[in-house]
Amino acid sequence: MDVMVHVSYNGQSQTMRLCVLKDDEPVLFGRDWLSHVKLNCDTLFKVNSVTMEGLR
């Protein structure tokens, strides 16, 4: 299932497509996200996630 999500990181904001996978699938961070959100890997410590119920 694809959903559009608002992503904010380090003063940057984008609305981007997020592909929700079945349980136990590997988590992927796509090149399309990397081209829009410039990550500072030295200071990146926390990634938030939501449940399927949170998407409803």
Sequence and secondary structure as in RCSB ss.txt:
>XXXX:A:sequence
MDVMVHVSYNGQSQTMRLCVLKDDEPVLFGRDWLSHVKLNCDTLFKVNSVTMEGLR
>XXXX:A:secstr
 EEEEEEEETTEEEEEEEE   TT      HHHHHHS   TTT        HHHH 
